[in-house]
Amino acid sequence: MYLFLKSLVSLPRKAVCGLIKLYQHTLSLDHGPLRKLVRVGACRYYPTCSQYGYEAIMKYGIFRGVPMTVGASCVAIPGAKEGSTRLNKTESGKIC
């Protein structure tokens, strides 16, 4: 019963992350097949906004991850400085 409830609660998170992965594999200029049209990556930030959103939602859930993603996307507007929008990682490379 506990595993069923846990999987039911994580369903919205997986759905949103699935949509992000779908975007990355189809329309993204940095991840998908359209990256061949752009000589250099279209995004000057590392990781890209979509990858940052995926990591934030997986780590913090929808209610905290989506606002973090929107905030990172608003910072990464054309003409902004290059930079990093990484989430904190442990020494092993896994997201905290």
C-alpha positions in Angstrom: 0.0 0.0 0.0 2.8 2.4 0.9 4.6 1.8 -2.4 1.4 2.4 -4.3 0.8 5.8 -2.5 4.4 6.8 -3.0 4.2 6.1 -6.8 0.9 7.9 -7.0 2.4 11.0 -5.4 5.4 11.0 -7.7 3.2 10.7 -10.8 2.9 14.4 -11.5 6.7 14.9 -11.0 7.4 12.1 -13.5 4.8 13.6 -16.0 6.4 17.0 -15.9 9.9 15.6 -16.2 8.7 13.4 -19.1 7.4 16.5 -20.9 10.8 18.2 -20.4 12.6 15.2 -21.8 10.2 15.2 -24.8 11.0 18.8 -25.4 14.7 18.1 -25.1 14.6 15.3 -27.7 12.4 17.1 -30.2 12.5 20.9 -30.1 15.5 21.9 -28.1 18.3 23.7 -29.9 20.8 22.3 -27.4 19.6 18.7 -26.9 17.5 17.6 -29.8 18.0 17.0 -33.6 17.7 20.8 -34.2 21.1 21.3 -32.6 22.6 20.6 -36.0 21.2 23.9 -37.2 23.1 25.9 -34.6 26.9 25.8 -34.8 27.4 26.5 -31.1 24.9 25.6 -28.4 22.0 28.0 -28.3 22.1 28.4 -24.5 25.0 30.2 -22.9 24.2 28.7 -19.5 25.3 25.4 -18.1 23.2 23.4 -17.6 20.5 24.5 -20.0 17.2 25.8 -18.6 15.4 22.6 -19.5 18.1 20.4 -17.8 18.1 22.7 -14.8 14.3 22.4 -14.7 14.5 18.6 -14.9 17.0 18.4 -12.1 15.2 20.9 -9.9 11.8 19.2 -10.3 13.4 15.7 -9.6 15.1 17.1 -6.5 12.6 19.4 -5.0 9.2 18.4 -6.6 6.8 20.4 -8.7 5.9 23.0 -6.2 9.5 24.2 -5.6 11.1 23.0 -8.8 8.8 24.8 -11.3 9.3 28.3 -9.7 13.1 27.7 -9.6 12.9 26.7 -13.3 10.9 29.8 -14.2 13.4 32.0 -12.3 16.4 30.4 -14.0 14.7 30.8 -17.4 14.0 34.5 -16.7 17.7 35.1 -15.9 18.8 33.4 -19.1 17.4 36.0 -21.5 19.2 37.1 -24.6 22.0 39.6 -23.8 22.6 38.3 -20.3 26.0 37.3 -19.1 27.2 33.7 -19.4 27.1 31.7 -16.2 26.1 28.6 -14.3 22.7 27.7 -12.9 23.7 24.4 -11.3 22.0 22.9 -8.4 24.3 21.9 -5.5 26.0 18.6 -6.0 27.8 16.3 -3.6 31.4 15.2 -4.2 30.1 12.0 -5.8 28.4 14.1 -8.5 24.9 13.2 -7.3 22.3 15.9 -6.7 21.9 16.5 -3.0 
